[in-house]
């Protein structure tokens, strides 16, 4: 049996759900902002780690070059 009756929500109920939707929209926006902050922090950390790794490689390369240079000087004497 089909009911063709349509129950109209009360103004109070409509207002309640409008407020709830507005709250969820605000919460969603707040979470997006926090997520952007976390993303920027993560990207900064990745950049610092990359720079640190590069600096360590350069230090290692300098030590290797200095070792080869010292060995070459000793062998040339």
PDB file of N, CA, C and O in Angstrom, chain B, residues numbered from 101:
ATOM      1  N   UNK B 101       0.840  -1.171   0.000  1.00  0.00           N
ATOM      2  CA  UNK B 101       0.000   0.000   0.000  1.00  0.00           C
ATOM      3  C   UNK B 101       0.893   1.245   0.000  1.00  0.00           C
ATOM      4  O   UNK B 101       1.782   1.374   0.842  1.00  0.00           O
ATOM      5  N   UNK B 102       0.662   2.126  -0.911  1.00  0.00           N
ATOM      6  CA  UNK B 102       1.439   3.353  -1.029  1.00  0.00           C
ATOM      7  C   UNK B 102       0.781   4.469  -0.238  1.00  0.00           C
ATOM      8  O   UNK B 102      -0.431   4.676  -0.294  1.00  0.00           O
ATOM      9  N   UNK B 103       1.610   5.171   0.491  1.00  0.00           N
ATOM     10  CA  UNK B 103       1.111   6.330   1.223  1.00  0.00           C
ATOM     11  C   UNK B 103       1.528   7.580   0.477  1.00  0.00           C
ATOM     12  O   UNK B 103       2.711   7.786   0.207  1.00  0.00           O
ATOM     13  N   UNK B 104       0.601   8.376   0.160  1.00  0.00           N
ATOM     14  CA  UNK B 104       0.921   9.614  -0.533  1.00  0.00           C
ATOM     15  C   UNK B 104       1.028  10.786   0.437  1.00  0.00           C
ATOM     16  O   UNK B 104       1.267  11.923   0.030  1.00  0.00           O
ATOM     17  N   UNK B 105       0.850  10.500   1.701  1.00  0.00           N
ATOM     18  CA  UNK B 105       0.932  11.568   2.700  1.00  0.00           C
ATOM     19  C   UNK B 105       2.394  11.978   2.868  1.00  0.00           C
ATOM     20  O   UNK B 105       3.295  11.139   2.895  1.00  0.00           O
ATOM     21  N   UNK B 106       2.598  13.247   2.978  1.00  0.00           N
ATOM     22  CA  UNK B 106       3.941  13.796   3.142  1.00  0.00           C
ATOM     23  C   UNK B 106       3.971  14.563   4.452  1.00  0.00           C
ATOM     24  O   UNK B 106       3.197  15.497   4.656  1.00  0.00           O
ATOM     25  N   UNK B 107       4.868  14.161   5.332  1.00  0.00           N
ATOM     26  CA  UNK B 107       4.976  14.850   6.614  1.00  0.00           C
ATOM     27  C   UNK B 107       5.956  16.006   6.468  1.00  0.00           C
ATOM     28  O   UNK B 107       7.119  15.808   6.117  1.00  0.00           O
ATOM     29  N   UNK B 108       5.493  17.165   6.728  1.00  0.00           N
ATOM     30  CA  UNK B 108       6.364  18.337   6.646  1.00  0.00           C
ATOM     31  C   UNK B 108       7.069  18.502   7.984  1.00  0.00           C
ATOM     32  O   UNK B 108       6.435  18.443   9.037  1.00  0.00           O
ATOM     33  N   UNK B 109       8.389  18.710   7.941  1.00  0.00           N
ATOM     34  CA  UNK B 109       9.107  18.900   9.202  1.00  0.00           C
ATOM     35  C   UNK B 109       8.760  20.252   9.816  1.00  0.00           C
ATOM     36  O   UNK B 109       8.435  21.215   9.121  1.00  0.00           O
ATOM     37  N   UNK B 110       8.840  20.285  11.112  1.00  0.00           N
ATOM     38  CA  UNK B 110       8.535  21.540  11.812  1.00  0.00           C
ATOM     39  C   UNK B 110       9.670  22.533  11.588  1.00  0.00           C
ATOM     40  O   UNK B 110      10.777  22.158  11.202  1.00  0.00           O
ATOM     41  N   UNK B 111       9.376  23.797  11.838  1.00  0.00           N
ATOM     42  CA  UNK B 111      10.405  24.832  11.717  1.00  0.00           C
ATOM     43  C   UNK B 111      11.549  24.565  12.689  1.00  0.00           C
ATOM     44  O   UNK B 111      12.718  24.774  12.366  1.00  0.00           O
ATOM     45  N   UNK B 112      11.197  24.103  13.874  1.00  0.00           N
ATOM     46  CA  UNK B 112      12.222  23.817  14.875  1.00  0.00           C
ATOM     47  C   UNK B 112      13.157  22.711  14.381  1.00  0.00           C
ATOM     48  O   UNK B 112      14.373  22.798  14.550  1.00  0.00           O
ATOM     49  N   UNK B 113      12.595  21.692  13.783  1.00  0.00           N
ATOM     50  CA  UNK B 113      13.395  20.594  13.277  1.00  0.00           C
ATOM     51  C   UNK B 113      14.290  21.063  12.124  1.00  0.00           C
ATOM     52  O   UNK B 113      15.464  20.698  12.056  1.00  0.00           O
ATOM     53  N   UNK B 114      13.735  21.862  11.234  1.00  0.00           N
ATOM     54  CA  UNK B 114      14.537  22.405  10.140  1.00  0.00           C
ATOM     55  C   UNK B 114      15.673  23.273  10.670  1.00  0.00           C
ATOM     56  O   UNK B 114      16.807  23.182  10.200  1.00  0.00           O
ATOM     57  N   UNK B 115      15.363  24.108  11.645  1.00  0.00           N
ATOM     58  CA  UNK B 115      16.389  24.978  12.228  1.00  0.00           C
ATOM     59  C   UNK B 115      17.464  24.141  12.928  1.00  0.00           C
ATOM     60  O   UNK B 115      18.651  24.453  12.829  1.00  0.00           O
ATOM     61  N   UNK B 116      17.064  23.104  13.618  1.00  0.00           N
ATOM     62  CA  UNK B 116      18.017  22.217  14.287  1.00  0.00           C
ATOM     63  C   UNK B 116      19.004  21.634  13.270  1.00  0.00           C
ATOM     64  O   UNK B 116      20.215  21.645  13.494  1.00  0.00           O
ATOM     65  N   UNK B 117      18.481  21.127  12.157  1.00  0.00           N
ATOM     66  CA  UNK B 117      19.358  20.517  11.155  1.00  0.00           C
ATOM     67  C   UNK B 117      20.192  21.560  10.404  1.00  0.00           C
ATOM     68  O   UNK B 117      21.311  21.266   9.983  1.00  0.00           O
ATOM     69  N   UNK B 118      19.667  22.755  10.237  1.00  0.00           N
ATOM     70  CA  UNK B 118      20.473  23.826   9.644  1.00  0.00           C
ATOM     71  C   UNK B 118      21.669  24.151  10.535  1.00  0.00           C
ATOM     72  O   UNK B 118      22.785  24.339  10.053  1.00  0.00           O
ATOM     73  N   UNK B 119      21.418  24.215  11.841  1.00  0.00           N
ATOM     74  CA  UNK B 119      22.499  24.484  12.787  1.00  0.00           C
ATOM     75  C   UNK B 119      23.518  23.339  12.783  1.00  0.00           C
ATOM     76  O   UNK B 119      24.726  23.572  12.810  1.00  0.00           O
ATOM     77  N   UNK B 120      23.019  22.114  12.749  1.00  0.00           N
ATOM     78  CA  UNK B 120      23.913  20.955  12.729  1.00  0.00           C
ATOM     79  C   UNK B 120      24.792  20.979  11.478  1.00  0.00           C
ATOM     80  O   UNK B 120      25.994  20.725  11.559  1.00  0.00           O
ATOM     81  N   UNK B 121      24.211  21.275  10.350  1.00  0.00           N
ATOM     82  CA  UNK B 121      24.973  21.341   9.096  1.00  0.00           C
ATOM     83  C   UNK B 121      26.014  22.451   9.182  1.00  0.00           C
ATOM     84  O   UNK B 121      27.149  22.270   8.742  1.00  0.00           O
ATOM     85  N   UNK B 122      25.642  23.592   9.740  1.00  0.00           N
ATOM     86  CA  UNK B 122      26.588  24.699   9.899  1.00  0.00           C
ATOM     87  C   UNK B 122      27.733  24.294  10.835  1.00  0.00           C
ATOM     88  O   UNK B 122      28.892  24.623  10.580  1.00  0.00           O
ATOM     89  N   UNK B 123      27.407  23.583  11.910  1.00  0.00           N
ATOM     90  CA  UNK B 123      28.443  23.097  12.824  1.00  0.00           C
ATOM     91  C   UNK B 123      29.396  22.136  12.109  1.00  0.00           C
ATOM     92  O   UNK B 123      30.615  22.231  12.255  1.00  0.00           O
ATOM     93  N   UNK B 124      28.829  21.220  11.344  1.00  0.00           N
ATOM     94  CA  UNK B 124      29.663  20.273  10.613  1.00  0.00           C
ATOM     95  C   UNK B 124      30.528  20.984   9.573  1.00  0.00           C
ATOM     96  O   UNK B 124      31.687  20.621   9.374  1.00  0.00           O
ATOM     97  N   UNK B 125      29.970  21.989   8.915  1.00  0.00           N
ATOM     98  CA  UNK B 125      30.756  22.764   7.944  1.00  0.00           C
ATOM     99  C   UNK B 125      31.924  23.468   8.635  1.00  0.00           C
ATOM    100  O   UNK B 125      33.043  23.467   8.122  1.00  0.00           O
ATOM    101  N   UNK B 126      31.665  24.070   9.801  1.00  0.00           N
ATOM    102  CA  UNK B 126      32.728  24.740  10.555  1.00  0.00           C
ATOM    103  C   UNK B 126      33.795  23.745  11.000  1.00  0.00           C
ATOM    104  O   UNK B 126      34.993  24.011  10.899  1.00  0.00           O
ATOM    105  N   UNK B 127      33.342  22.598  11.492  1.00  0.00           N
ATOM    106  CA  UNK B 127      34.286  21.567  11.939  1.00  0.00           C
ATOM    107  C   UNK B 127      35.112  21.057  10.759  1.00  0.00           C
ATOM    108  O   UNK B 127      36.315  20.831  10.885  1.00  0.00           O
ATOM    109  N   UNK B 128      34.465  20.881   9.632  1.00  0.00           N
ATOM    110  CA  UNK B 128      35.168  20.419   8.429  1.00  0.00           C
ATOM    111  C   UNK B 128      36.229  21.429   8.011  1.00  0.00           C
ATOM    112  O   UNK B 128      37.358  21.050   7.699  1.00  0.00           O
ATOM    113  N   UNK B 129      35.879  22.696   8.003  1.00  0.00           N
ATOM    114  CA  UNK B 129      36.834  23.746   7.640  1.00  0.00           C
ATOM    115  C   UNK B 129      38.012  23.772   8.620  1.00  0.00           C
ATOM    116  O   UNK B 129      39.165  23.910   8.211  1.00  0.00           O
ATOM    117  N   UNK B 130      37.713  23.640   9.900  1.00  0.00           N
ATOM    118  CA  UNK B 130      38.760  23.622  10.923  1.00  0.00           C
ATOM    119  C   UNK B 130      39.697  22.435  10.709  1.00  0.00           C
ATOM    120  O   UNK B 130      40.914  22.572  10.833  1.00  0.00           O
ATOM    121  N   UNK B 131      39.144  21.295  10.395  1.00  0.00           N
ATOM    122  CA  UNK B 131      39.971  20.108  10.163  1.00  0.00           C
ATOM    123  C   UNK B 131      40.832  20.270   8.909  1.00  0.00           C
ATOM    124  O   UNK B 131      41.984  19.836   8.886  1.00  0.00           O
ATOM    125  N   UNK B 132      40.288  20.880   7.891  1.00  0.00           N
ATOM    126  CA  UNK B 132      41.077  21.119   6.683  1.00  0.00           C
ATOM    127  C   UNK B 132      42.249  22.051   6.971  1.00  0.00           C
ATOM    128  O   UNK B 132      43.350  21.841   6.461  1.00  0.00           O
ATOM    129  N   UNK B 133      42.021  23.069   7.776  1.00  0.00           N
ATOM    130  CA  UNK B 133      43.098  23.983   8.141  1.00  0.00           C
ATOM    131  C   UNK B 133      44.177  23.273   8.947  1.00  0.00           C
ATOM    132  O   UNK B 133      45.369  23.478   8.718  1.00  0.00           O
ATOM    133  N   UNK B 134      43.751  22.429   9.902  1.00  0.00           N
ATOM    134  CA  UNK B 134      44.723  21.663  10.684  1.00  0.00           C
ATOM    135  C   UNK B 134      45.494  20.711   9.787  1.00  0.00           C
ATOM    136  O   UNK B 134      46.703  20.550   9.947  1.00  0.00           O
ATOM    137  N   UNK B 135      44.815  20.090   8.859  1.00  0.00           N
ATOM    138  CA  UNK B 135      45.476  19.177   7.934  1.00  0.00           C
ATOM    139  C   UNK B 135      46.506  19.913   7.093  1.00  0.00           C
ATOM    140  O   UNK B 135      47.598  19.396   6.855  1.00  0.00           O
ATOM    141  N   UNK B 136      46.172  21.108   6.643  1.00  0.00           N
ATOM    142  CA  UNK B 136      47.141  21.924   5.886  1.00  0.00           C
ATOM    143  C   UNK B 136      48.356  22.260   6.736  1.00  0.00           C
ATOM    144  O   UNK B 136      49.484  22.242   6.244  1.00  0.00           O
ATOM    145  N   UNK B 137      48.132  22.569   8.019  1.00  0.00           N
ATOM    146  CA  UNK B 137      49.248  22.861   8.908  1.00  0.00           C
ATOM    147  C   UNK B 137      50.133  21.632   9.076  1.00  0.00           C
ATOM    148  O   UNK B 137      51.359  21.740   9.035  1.00  0.00           O
ATOM    149  N   UNK B 138      49.523  20.465   9.264  1.00  0.00           N
ATOM    150  CA  UNK B 138      50.296  19.230   9.395  1.00  0.00           C
ATOM    151  C   UNK B 138      51.074  18.943   8.120  1.00  0.00           C
ATOM    152  O   UNK B 138      52.218  18.493   8.166  1.00  0.00           O
ATOM    153  N   UNK B 139      50.445  19.207   6.986  1.00  0.00           N
ATOM    154  CA  UNK B 139      51.108  18.965   5.703  1.00  0.00           C
ATOM    155  C   UNK B 139      52.335  19.865   5.567  1.00  0.00           C
ATOM    156  O   UNK B 139      53.399  19.405   5.152  1.00  0.00           O
ATOM    157  N   UNK B 140      52.190  21.146   5.915  1.00  0.00           N
ATOM    158  CA  UNK B 140      53.323  22.067   5.819  1.00  0.00           C
ATOM    159  C   UNK B 140      54.438  21.638   6.767  1.00  0.00           C
ATOM    160  O   UNK B 140      55.612  21.673   6.396  1.00  0.00           O
ATOM    161  N   UNK B 141      54.087  21.234   7.980  1.00  0.00           N
ATOM    162  CA  UNK B 141      55.087  20.777   8.943  1.00  0.00           C
ATOM    163  C   UNK B 141      55.802  19.540   8.413  1.00  0.00           C
ATOM    164  O   UNK B 141      57.025  19.439   8.502  1.00  0.00           O
ATOM    165  N   UNK B 142      55.043  18.607   7.867  1.00  0.00           N
ATOM    166  CA  UNK B 142      55.637  17.395   7.305  1.00  0.00           C
ATOM    167  C   UNK B 142      56.593  17.733   6.157  1.00  0.00           C
ATOM    168  O   UNK B 142      57.698  17.197   6.087  1.00  0.00           O
ATOM    169  N   UNK B 143      56.168  18.610   5.272  1.00  0.00           N
ATOM    170  CA  UNK B 143      57.008  18.981   4.133  1.00  0.00           C
ATOM    171  C   UNK B 143      58.289  19.669   4.603  1.00  0.00           C
ATOM    172  O   UNK B 143      59.354  19.453   4.024  1.00  0.00           O
ATOM    173  N   UNK B 144      58.195  20.494   5.649  1.00  0.00           N
ATOM    174  CA  UNK B 144      59.388  21.140   6.209  1.00  0.00           C
ATOM    175  C   UNK B 144      60.333  20.093   6.789  1.00  0.00           C
ATOM    176  O   UNK B 144      61.547  20.168   6.599  1.00  0.00           O
ATOM    177  N   UNK B 145      59.767  19.116   7.499  1.00  0.00           N
ATOM    178  CA  UNK B 145      60.604  18.066   8.080  1.00  0.00           C
ATOM    179  C   UNK B 145      61.295  17.257   6.991  1.00  0.00           C
ATOM    180  O   UNK B 145      62.477  16.936   7.109  1.00  0.00           O
ATOM    181  N   UNK B 146      60.575  16.931   5.947  1.00  0.00           N
ATOM    182  CA  UNK B 146      61.166  16.178   4.841  1.00  0.00           C
ATOM    183  C   UNK B 146      62.299  16.983   4.218  1.00  0.00           C
ATOM    184  O   UNK B 146      63.352  16.434   3.894  1.00  0.00           O
ATOM    185  N   UNK B 147      62.084  18.275   4.051  1.00  0.00           N
ATOM    186  CA  UNK B 147      63.116  19.141   3.488  1.00  0.00           C
ATOM    187  C   UNK B 147      64.350  19.167   4.383  1.00  0.00           C
ATOM    188  O   UNK B 147      65.476  19.076   3.892  1.00  0.00           O
ATOM    189  N   UNK B 148      64.143  19.292   5.705  1.00  0.00           N
ATOM    190  CA  UNK B 148      65.274  19.309   6.626  1.00  0.00           C
ATOM    191  C   UNK B 148      66.024  17.988   6.598  1.00  0.00           C
ATOM    192  O   UNK B 148      67.254  17.974   6.625  1.00  0.00           O
ATOM    193  N   UNK B 149      65.295  16.876   6.544  1.00  0.00           N
ATOM    194  CA  UNK B 149      65.939  15.565   6.492  1.00  0.00           C
ATOM    195  C   UNK B 149      66.734  15.429   5.201  1.00  0.00           C
ATOM    196  O   UNK B 149      67.860  14.931   5.213  1.00  0.00           O
ATOM    197  N   UNK B 150      66.158  15.865   4.099  1.00  0.00           N
ATOM    198  CA  UNK B 150      66.879  15.810   2.818  1.00  0.00           C
ATOM    199  C   UNK B 150      68.158  16.637   2.874  1.00  0.00           C
ATOM    200  O   UNK B 150      69.208  16.194   2.407  1.00  0.00           O
ATOM    201  N   UNK B 151      68.073  17.829   3.443  1.00  0.00           N
ATOM    202  CA  UNK B 151      69.259  18.686   3.573  1.00  0.00           C
ATOM    203  C   UNK B 151      70.302  18.047   4.480  1.00  0.00           C
ATOM    204  O   UNK B 151      71.499  18.113   4.199  1.00  0.00           O
ATOM    205  N   UNK B 152      69.851  17.431   5.566  1.00  0.00           N
ATOM    206  CA  UNK B 152      70.760  16.772   6.485  1.00  0.00           C
ATOM    207  C   UNK B 152      71.474  15.606   5.793  1.00  0.00           C
ATOM    208  O   UNK B 152      72.690  15.460   5.920  1.00  0.00           O
ATOM    209  N   UNK B 153      70.729  14.789   5.072  1.00  0.00           N
ATOM    210  CA  UNK B 153      71.317  13.652   4.351  1.00  0.00           C
ATOM    211  C   UNK B 153      72.337  14.152   3.333  1.00  0.00           C
ATOM    212  O   UNK B 153      73.426  13.590   3.214  1.00  0.00           O
ATOM    213  N   UNK B 154      71.991  15.196   2.606  1.00  0.00           N
ATOM    214  CA  UNK B 154      72.915  15.759   1.623  1.00  0.00           C
ATOM    215  C   UNK B 154      74.192  16.273   2.297  1.00  0.00           C
ATOM    216  O   UNK B 154      75.292  16.059   1.787  1.00  0.00           O
ATOM    217  N   UNK B 155      74.050  16.940   3.423  1.00  0.00           N
ATOM    218  CA  UNK B 155      75.217  17.451   4.154  1.00  0.00           C
ATOM    219  C   UNK B 155      76.094  16.297   4.635  1.00  0.00           C
ATOM    220  O   UNK B 155      77.319  16.379   4.553  1.00  0.00           O
ATOM    221  N   UNK B 156      75.488  15.234   5.129  1.00  0.00           N
ATOM    222  CA  UNK B 156      76.261  14.065   5.580  1.00  0.00           C
ATOM    223  C   UNK B 156      77.004  13.419   4.411  1.00  0.00           C
ATOM    224  O   UNK B 156      78.150  12.994   4.555  1.00  0.00           O
ATOM    225  N   UNK B 157      76.348  13.348   3.263  1.00  0.00           N
ATOM    226  CA  UNK B 157      77.015  12.783   2.080  1.00  0.00           C
ATOM    227  C   UNK B 157      78.206  13.643   1.672  1.00  0.00           C
ATOM    228  O   UNK B 157      79.268  13.125   1.326  1.00  0.00           O
ATOM    229  N   UNK B 158      78.020  14.950   1.716  1.00  0.00           N
ATOM    230  CA  UNK B 158      79.125  15.857   1.369  1.00  0.00           C
ATOM    231  C   UNK B 158      80.287  15.689   2.342  1.00  0.00           C
ATOM    232  O   UNK B 158      81.448  15.661   1.935  1.00  0.00           O
ATOM    233  N   UNK B 159      79.966  15.578   3.627  1.00  0.00           N
ATOM    234  CA  UNK B 159      81.015  15.357   4.628  1.00  0.00           C
ATOM    235  C   UNK B 159      81.759  14.052   4.344  1.00  0.00           C
ATOM    236  O   UNK B 159      82.989  14.011   4.379  1.00  0.00           O
ATOM    237  N   UNK B 160      81.014  13.001   4.066  1.00  0.00           N
ATOM    238  CA  UNK B 160      81.626  11.704   3.768  1.00  0.00           C
ATOM    239  C   UNK B 160      82.510  11.796   2.527  1.00  0.00           C
ATOM    240  O   UNK B 160      83.625  11.274   2.498  1.00  0.00           O
ATOM    241  N   UNK B 161      81.987  12.472   1.503  1.00  0.00           N
ATOM    242  CA  UNK B 161      82.770  12.634   0.271  1.00  0.00           C
ATOM    243  C   UNK B 161      84.055  13.424   0.536  1.00  0.00           C
ATOM    244  O   UNK B 161      85.113  13.092   0.002  1.00  0.00           O
ATOM    245  N   UNK B 162      83.960  14.458   1.352  1.00  0.00           N
ATOM    246  CA  UNK B 162      85.150  15.258   1.685  1.00  0.00           C
ATOM    247  C   UNK B 162      86.173  14.401   2.426  1.00  0.00           C
ATOM    248  O   UNK B 162      87.371  14.502   2.159  1.00  0.00           O
ATOM    249  N   UNK B 163      85.718  13.566   3.346  1.00  0.00           N
ATOM    250  CA  UNK B 163      86.628  12.687   4.077  1.00  0.00           C
ATOM    251  C   UNK B 163      87.295  11.715   3.112  1.00  0.00           C
ATOM    252  O   UNK B 163      88.501  11.482   3.196  1.00  0.00           O
ATOM    253  N   UNK B 164      86.519  11.151   2.201  1.00  0.00           N
ATOM    254  CA  UNK B 164      87.090  10.218   1.222  1.00  0.00           C
ATOM    255  C   UNK B 164      88.116  10.920   0.326  1.00  0.00           C
ATOM    256  O   UNK B 164      89.185  10.375   0.050  1.00  0.00           O
ATOM    257  N   UNK B 165      87.788  12.108  -0.113  1.00  0.00           N
ATOM    258  CA  UNK B 165      88.713  12.865  -0.969  1.00  0.00           C
ATOM    259  C   UNK B 165      89.993  13.183  -0.194  1.00  0.00           C
ATOM    260  O   UNK B 165      91.095  13.050  -0.725  1.00  0.00           O
ATOM    261  N   UNK B 166      89.841  13.600   1.053  1.00  0.00           N
ATOM    262  CA  UNK B 166      91.013  13.919   1.874  1.00  0.00           C
ATOM    263  C   UNK B 166      91.859  12.668   2.107  1.00  0.00           C
ATOM    264  O   UNK B 166      93.088  12.747   2.110  1.00  0.00           O
ATOM    265  N   UNK B 167      91.222  11.529   2.301  1.00  0.00           N
ATOM    266  CA  UNK B 167      91.955  10.271   2.488  1.00  0.00           C
ATOM    267  C   UNK B 167      92.734   9.915   1.229  1.00  0.00           C
ATOM    268  O   UNK B 167      93.908   9.553   1.303  1.00  0.00           O
ATOM    269  N   UNK B 168      92.088  10.017   0.083  1.00  0.00           N
ATOM    270  CA  UNK B 168      92.757   9.717  -1.188  1.00  0.00           C
ATOM    271  C   UNK B 168      93.904  10.690  -1.415  1.00  0.00           C
ATOM    272  O   UNK B 168      94.983  10.296  -1.858  1.00  0.00           O
ATOM    273  N   UNK B 169      93.671  11.937  -1.117  1.00  0.00           N
ATOM    274  CA  UNK B 169      94.720  12.964  -1.289  1.00  0.00           C
ATOM    275  C   UNK B 169      95.916  12.670  -0.395  1.00  0.00           C
ATOM    276  O   UNK B 169      97.064  12.731  -0.835  1.00  0.00           O
ATOM    277  N   UNK B 170      95.635  12.350   0.863  1.00  0.00           N
ATOM    278  CA  UNK B 170      96.717  12.045   1.799  1.00  0.00           C
ATOM    279  C   UNK B 170      97.488  10.804   1.350  1.00  0.00           C
ATOM    280  O   UNK B 170      98.717  10.778   1.404  1.00  0.00           O
ATOM    281  N   UNK B 171      96.777   9.801   0.917  1.00  0.00           N
ATOM    282  CA  UNK B 171      97.423   8.572   0.436  1.00  0.00           C
ATOM    283  C   UNK B 171      98.273   8.865  -0.790  1.00  0.00           C
ATOM    284  O   UNK B 171      99.388   8.358  -0.910  1.00  0.00           O
ATOM    285  N   UNK B 172      97.760   9.668  -1.686  1.00  0.00           N
ATOM    286  CA  UNK B 172      98.509  10.023  -2.901  1.00  0.00           C
ATOM    287  C   UNK B 172      99.783  10.785  -2.551  1.00  0.00           C
ATOM    288  O   UNK B 172     100.841  10.546  -3.134  1.00  0.00           O
ATOM    289  N   UNK B 173      99.673  11.694  -1.603  1.00  0.00           N
ATOM    290  CA  UNK B 173     100.851  12.456  -1.193  1.00  0.00           C
ATOM    291  C   UNK B 173     101.909  11.560  -0.563  1.00  0.00           C
ATOM    292  O   UNK B 173     103.104  11.722  -0.811  1.00  0.00           O
ATOM    293  N   UNK B 174     101.463  10.623   0.247  1.00  0.00           N
ATOM    294  CA  UNK B 174     102.410   9.694   0.889  1.00  0.00           C
ATOM    295  C   UNK B 174     103.084   8.790  -0.150  1.00  0.00           C
ATOM    296  O   UNK B 174     104.277   8.501  -0.048  1.00  0.00           O
ATOM    297  N   UNK B 175     102.322   8.353  -1.133  1.00  0.00           N
ATOM    298  CA  UNK B 175     102.871   7.466  -2.145  1.00  0.00           C
ATOM    299  C   UNK B 175     103.807   8.209  -3.102  1.00  0.00           C
ATOM    300  O   UNK B 175     104.709   7.607  -3.684  1.00  0.00           O
ATOM    301  N   UNK B 176     103.594   9.498  -3.260  1.00  0.00           N
ATOM    302  CA  UNK B 176     104.437  10.250  -4.183  1.00  0.00           C
ATOM    303  C   UNK B 176     105.788  10.630  -3.582  1.00  0.00           C
ATOM    304  O   UNK B 176     106.684  11.080  -4.297  1.00  0.00           O
ATOM    305  N   UNK B 177     105.932  10.450  -2.286  1.00  0.00           N
ATOM    306  CA  UNK B 177     107.216  10.816  -1.631  1.00  0.00           C
ATOM    307  C   UNK B 177     108.245   9.787  -1.830  1.00  0.00           C
ATOM    308  O   UNK B 177     109.368   9.936  -1.350  1.00  0.00           O
TER     309      UNK B 177
END
